[in-house]
Amino acid sequence: MRRLLVVGMLAAFNFSWAAAQNLEIIKARKDLLSDMGDATKEPGKMMKQELPFDVATVKASLDVIIDKASKLPEMFPEDSKTGGKSKALAAIWQNKDDVVSRFKKLVAAAKAAKDNVADEFDFMETWPKVVGNCGACHKKYRVEKK
Amino acid sequence: MPNTDAQPPSPARNNGVGSVEAWDAPTRIFHWLLAILVAAAWASYQFSETLGDPVLKWHRWIGLLILTLLVWRLLWGFFGSSTSRFSNFVPSPKQLISYASAIPSGTEPKYLGHNPLGTVMVLTLLTLLLTQATLGLFTVEHNDLTAGPLYRFLSEEGRKVATRWHRFLFETITLCLIGSHIVVNVFYAMFRREPLIKAMIVGRKPAITYTDAVSLGTIGRPMLRAVFLLAASALIVFGGIWAVGGKFLQMRLW
């Protein structure tokens, strides 16, 4: 009975340790991703012609994407795989180089778009090239909502 | 001589030599075109990054073509040749049970058109694909890059639900049913000596005794009728979307 109790306590300790690992960095990572998601909302409405094109809003959104995406490659340490309702798939840590290169590609695309977006036609052409990176990454590395 | 009133000729005994017409050309073209388009719809979404198509224009075009084809098939179920008409192949529950219970012993009757279980599969697949294609009209790409032409008619939450179901239906139920459909057809070819796949390619089946008909009840100028119905289907789909105020966003392919 005593042995069972010890095993149970060890299992509970192990579980709570595993579940609590790096919650801070997971939260910070989720905030960065969420900020980027929020930044895409207004340009998304412009893409769907619900809002008139506004170059200042688009450039501000691109600034947010450049800032947040530049920080994200450092936000996936080995001990941040689970917990905090993370939707990150284990594939991220199996393909770390690909994930990092995707964030770099996103930053480069956002910088290029910021330099080139002058009118609505440029926007329609360049915005999908920026945000398309998000969707492609989600497809491979994020838990799909059911 | 083919029967030309689109009614299935009364069951009678074929002489067992040669083959008889079972499927008209429009039905066969529809079947294989639908199979190709469903595969293309999946690929155009799954490999959109490789295709350099973040706004999913190929996927949306293919979806609209699938919807048009499905509407065509519904019309063909009323105006097509005998084996394609719903009134000729939808079974009663009694027929369905009787057919299914004869399968284990290998004594199930042969059908020129869809057998009762095949009918259930066909109708289920058509309904699922129709539901999925319709849901696609209301979906929004999750980064707001693009949307189906009718997305504005749902609330933001409604669009999310439509988008999730659009994907969920395919990845779970539809894919399983497509897999079952293929496996069952291979089973009939290998273990029942019924060349169902070949019949859907060449349009003919062996001249044996069938429960439902002796041969195909054909219609006059089937291809012309099919093309006319296809134009009507396109009008229903594209014209309907346009008439209710739908928006075709960024559909230019080149």
Contacts between the chains, C-beta under 8 A, distances in Angstrom:
chain1	res1	chain2	res2	distance
A	37	B	143	7.7
A	40	B	143	5.6
A	40	B	144	6.1
A	41	B	144	6.5
A	43	B	144	7.8
A	44	B	143	6.6
A	44	B	144	2.4
A	44	B	145	6.7
A	45	B	144	6.9
A	47	B	144	6.6
A	47	B	145	6.0
A	47	B	146	7.0
A	47	B	249	7.6
A	47	B	250	7.9
A	48	B	144	6.9
A	48	B	146	7.4
A	48	B	147	5.8
A	48	B	151	7.8
A	48	B	247	7.7
A	48	B	249	6.0
A	49	B	247	7.1
A	49	B	249	7.2
A	124	B	250	7.1
A	127	B	145	7.6
A	128	B	54	4.2
A	128	B	55	5.0
A	128	B	145	5.5
A	128	B	146	8.0
A	129	B	54	6.9
A	131	B	54	6.8
A	131	B	143	4.7
A	131	B	144	7.9
A	131	B	145	5.5
A	132	B	48	7.7
A	132	B	49	6.9
A	132	B	54	2.6
A	132	B	55	7.8
A	132	B	143	8.0
A	132	B	145	6.9
A	134	B	143	5.1
A	135	B	48	7.6
A	135	B	49	7.9
A	135	B	54	6.3
A	135	B	141	6.7
A	135	B	142	6.7
A	135	B	143	5.3
A	135	B	145	7.0
A	136	B	48	7.5
A	136	B	49	4.0
A	136	B	54	7.6
A	138	B	142	7.0
A	139	B	46	7.8
A	139	B	49	7.7
A	144	B	167	7.5
A	145	B	164	6.1
A	146	B	164	6.9
A	146	B	168	6.7
